[in-house]
């Protein structure tokens, strides 16, 4: 079970939102590259970046901060990024910059064929990000809840060659109310794509619960507010996950 620190970018700063609401942003750092280096020293094996402004605008908006982060850590660990990625040119630009994986979210929902095209053009570099509220997928920075059920939509990507699906429970994101284990497992069991859990991770009990369902294809978990506010010590949590995964 790989724990992945999240760095959410808004106006060039590292922030965390509650339930995806931009007006509910807490600034944790105005030097995101330093934050990335901190998680590297704490034992992170991958980083998760989100261009929040890009997600709402539909195009990259925090390019300078992303470039600085990649310059600082991409030689050491893989970095994945989502938010505002809508075309192949943007994907190519980020990969050339040193990004390891690109996360397609809104574009995957609005145009599933784009995922197939991206996987064909950039094999082994594409992740699909699906964010759901009560099982229904949301898009455009979570501003719009669609009529697509997350399981039904996920099945469309099974033969495309995506690396994994990041499943975020919007109702729990940034709330530190615990991971939605049941919904995450149901999704993992329904498809043959590895699932990365996101939203609600709050303490070591969540780590234990996730490790118990690793066998179903839940291979990682993204953590944000908990490691910034200190309810989880990242190094301790990853060590626990390693011990449980090896047991």
C-alpha positions in Angstrom: 0.0 0.0 0.0 1.6 3.2 -1.2 0.7 6.4 0.5 0.9 9.5 -1.7 1.2 13.0 -0.3 -1.0 15.5 -2.1 0.1 19.0 -3.1 -2.9 21.0 -4.2 -2.0 24.2 -6.0 -4.0 27.4 -6.0 -2.5 30.8 -7.1 1.0 29.2 -6.8 0.5 28.1 -3.2 0.0 24.8 -1.5 -3.5 24.6 -0.1 -6.1 22.1 1.0 -9.9 22.4 0.3 -12.9 21.0 2.1 -15.2 19.0 -0.2 -13.6 20.7 -3.2 -14.8 24.2 -2.4 -12.4 26.8 -3.5 -13.7 29.2 -0.9 -12.8 26.6 1.8 -9.0 26.8 1.0 -6.4 26.6 3.8 -2.9 27.7 2.7 -0.2 25.5 4.1 2.8 26.8 2.1 3.7 29.5 -0.4 6.7 27.4 -1.5 5.3 24.2 -3.0 8.7 23.0 -4.2 9.9 23.0 -0.6 6.8 21.1 0.4 7.6 18.5 -2.2 11.1 18.1 -0.9 9.8 17.7 2.6 7.6 14.8 1.7 10.6 13.3 -0.2 12.7 13.4 3.0 9.8 11.8 4.9 9.9 8.7 2.6 7.3 9.5 0.0 7.7 7.3 -3.1 5.3 9.3 -5.3 3.7 12.7 -5.2 0.2 13.7 -6.3 -0.2 17.3 -7.6 -3.5 19.0 -8.4 -3.7 22.3 -10.4 -6.9 23.5 -8.7 -7.1 26.7 -10.8 -6.6 24.6 -13.9 -9.4 22.2 -13.0 -11.8 25.1 -12.9 -10.4 26.9 -15.9 -9.9 23.8 -18.1 -6.3 24.7 -18.8 -3.0 24.7 -16.9 -2.8 27.6 -14.4 0.1 26.8 -12.0 2.7 25.9 -14.5 5.6 27.7 -12.8 5.0 26.0 -9.4 4.6 22.6 -11.1 7.9 23.2 -13.0 9.7 24.1 -9.7 8.3 21.0 -8.0 9.4 18.7 -10.8 12.8 20.3 -10.9 13.2 19.6 -7.2 12.0 16.0 -6.9 11.2 14.3 -10.3 14.8 12.8 -10.5 14.1 10.9 -7.3 10.4 9.8 -7.3 7.6 9.8 -9.8 5.1 12.7 -9.8 1.5 12.6 -11.0 -0.6 15.6 -11.9 -4.3 16.4 -12.5 -6.3 19.5 -13.2 -7.0 21.2 -16.5 -5.6 18.5 -18.7 -7.8 18.5 -21.8 -5.6 17.8 -24.8 -2.6 15.8 -26.0 -0.4 18.8 -26.3 -0.7 19.6 -22.6 0.1 16.0 -21.7 3.2 16.1 -23.9 4.3 19.4 -22.4 4.1 18.0 -18.8 5.8 14.7 -19.6 8.6 16.5 -21.3 8.9 18.6 -18.1 9.6 15.5 -16.1 6.1 14.5 -15.0 5.6 10.7 -14.7 1.8 10.4 -14.9 -1.0 12.6 -16.1 -4.4 12.4 -14.5 -7.4 12.9 -16.8 -10.5 13.7 -15.0 -13.2 15.9 -16.5 -12.1 15.2 -20.0 -12.4 11.4 -19.3 -16.0 11.9 -18.4 -17.0 14.3 -21.2 -15.0 12.4 -23.9 -14.0 8.9 -22.9 -12.4 8.4 -26.3 -9.8 10.9 -25.3 -8.5 8.5 -22.6 -8.0 5.8 -25.3 -6.2 8.3 -27.5 -4.0 9.5 -24.7 -3.1 5.9 -23.6 -2.2 5.1 -27.2 0.0 8.2 -27.6 1.6 8.1 -24.2 1.5 4.5 -22.9 2.1 3.8 -19.2 1.6 7.5 -18.4 -2.1 7.9 -18.1 -4.3 7.8 -14.9 -8.0 8.4 -14.8 -9.3 10.5 -11.9 -13.0 10.0 -11.0 -14.5 12.1 -8.3 -17.9 11.0 -7.0 -20.6 12.3 -4.7 -22.9 9.5 -3.5 -21.6 7.3 -6.3 -22.2 9.9 -9.1 -19.3 11.4 -11.0 -18.6 15.1 -10.7 -16.6 17.2 -13.1 -15.3 20.7 -13.7 -13.5 21.0 -10.4 -16.5 19.2 -8.8 -18.8 22.0 -9.7 -21.1 19.7 -11.7 -22.5 16.3 -10.7 -23.2 14.2 -13.7 -25.6 11.3 -14.3 -22.7 8.8 -14.7 -22.3 6.2 -11.9 -18.6 5.8 -11.1 -18.6 2.0 -11.7 -20.3 2.2 -15.0 -18.0 4.9 -16.2 -14.9 3.1 -15.0 -15.7 0.0 -17.0 -15.3 2.1 -20.2 -11.6 2.4 -19.5 -10.7 -1.2 -18.8 -9.2 -1.9 -22.2 -7.5 1.5 -22.7 -4.4 0.7 -20.8 -4.7 3.3 -18.0 -2.2 2.8 -15.1 -4.9 3.2 -12.4 -8.0 5.0 -11.4 -8.0 7.6 -8.6 -11.3 7.4 -6.8 -12.2 10.4 -4.7 -15.2 10.5 -2.4 -16.1 14.3 -2.6 -18.1 14.2 0.6 -15.1 13.1 2.6 -12.3 15.0 0.8 -10.6 17.4 3.2 -13.0 16.5 6.0 -10.8 13.8 7.7 -13.9 11.7 8.3 -12.4 8.4 7.2 -12.0 6.8 3.8 -15.1 5.4 2.2 -13.8 1.8 2.2 -17.0 0.2 1.1 -17.4 2.3 -2.1 -13.7 2.0 -2.9 -13.8 -1.8 -2.6 -16.9 -2.1 -4.7 -15.2 -0.1 -7.5 -12.0 -2.2 -7.2 -14.0 -5.5 -7.4 -16.0 -4.3 -10.4 -13.1 -3.5 -12.7 -9.6 -4.9 -13.5 -7.8 -1.5 -13.0 -5.8 -0.8 -9.8 -7.6 1.8 -7.6 -6.0 4.6 -5.6 -8.2 5.8 -2.8 -8.6 9.5 -2.1 -10.6 11.6 0.3 -11.1 11.4 4.1 -7.8 9.7 5.2 -7.5 10.8 8.8 -5.6 8.4 11.1 -3.7 5.1 11.3 -6.9 3.1 11.5 -7.7 4.3 8.0 -4.3 2.9 6.9 -5.1 -0.4 8.5 -8.5 -0.6 6.9 -7.0 0.1 3.5 -4.3 -2.5 3.9 -7.1 -5.1 4.7 -8.6 -4.5 1.2 -5.4 -4.3 -0.7 -6.1 -7.8 -2.1 -9.1 -6.4 -4.0 -6.9 -4.1 -6.1 -6.7 -1.0 -3.8 -3.0 -0.3 -4.3 -2.5 3.2 -2.9 -4.0 6.1 -1.0 -3.7 9.9 -1.4 -3.3 11.8 1.8 -3.6 15.6 2.2 -5.0 17.5 5.1 -4.2 14.8 7.7 -0.4 15.0 7.0 -0.4 18.8 6.9 -2.4 19.2 10.1 -0.5 16.4 11.9 -3.1 13.8 12.6 -1.0 11.4 10.6 2.8 11.3 10.7 3.5 10.4 7.1 6.7 8.3 7.7 5.0 6.4 10.5 1.9 5.7 8.3 4.0 4.5 5.3 6.0 2.2 7.6 2.8 0.8 9.0 1.4 0.2 5.6 4.6 -1.6 4.6 4.5 -3.8 7.6 0.8 -4.7 7.0 1.3 -5.3 3.3 4.2 -7.6 4.0 2.3 -9.6 6.6 
